[in-house]
Amino acid sequence: MITPEHVQELLASDAERPVLVVVESAVTVVPEAALDTDDYRGALEVVTQRDLRAQLDTDAPSRHDLEEVAARLDSTVTRLGA
């Protein structure tokens, strides 16, 4: 479900306070303010760009780093049943 490309998209986003979310089995990056709209109300907030950057030890994560983060996030989402 969550891929390294989703993680990279979140890191690269220039939206205001971007968040990686799962809504109706789709993974997407949205500005935090969008979570109050009908389209994203009830979406599962996976991680914010700010929190993800704090978890990484680098500003330029490798492909391996992106894969590890994506696998960890995907595992968490799966355990939550999203």
N, C-alpha and C positions, 0 to 999 in steps of 0.2 A: 504494500500500500504506500508507505512513505519511502521515497527513493532518494539517492544522493542528489538528484536533480532538484527535488523539493527543498532540500537543505540548502543547496547552492542558491536557489531562487530566493529563499528567505534572507540569506546573508547579503545578497546583491540588491535587495529591494530598497528603493529610495522612498517608499511610502512612509507616511507618518506613523511611527510605532507599529511596524509590521508584525503580524502573528501568523504562524502556521496553524491551520485549522483543518478539521475533518468535518464535513457536512454532507449528509446523505451518501456516505461512502466515498466521497471525493475529497482529495487533499488539495488545499490551495493556500496561497498567501494573500492576506487581506490587511488593510489598515485596521488598527484597533477600533477605530470609530465605527467601522462597518459592522462590528459585532452587535450593535444595537439596532440594525436594520432587519426587516422581515426575512431577507435572503439568508442571513447568517445567525439569526436568533436560535439558540439551542446548539450551535456548532460546538464541537469539542476543541478547546484551545489546547494545542499541543505544546508549543514553545514560542516565546517572543524572540525577535532578533536580538534584543539586548541580552536576554538570558543565555541564548545560544552563544553569542560572542564571549560572554563571561566564562562559559564552560570550555571554550577552545583556548589553547595556548598560543595561537597564532592568528594573524590577520589574513594569512594565505594558507588555508587548510589544504592538505593534499587530497587526492582522490580517495586514498585509504581512510583519511580522517572523516571525509564526507560519508563514506560507506559505513563506517563504525557508528557515527551519529545517527544515520538513517536507520540502521538496524536496531539500535537501542530505542529510538523513538517509536519505530514500528512495533517492536515487541511490547512496549508500554501500552500503545493504543490497542493492540490485539488483546492484551490481558483485560483492558477496560471494556472490551466487547463492542468497540466502535466499528 
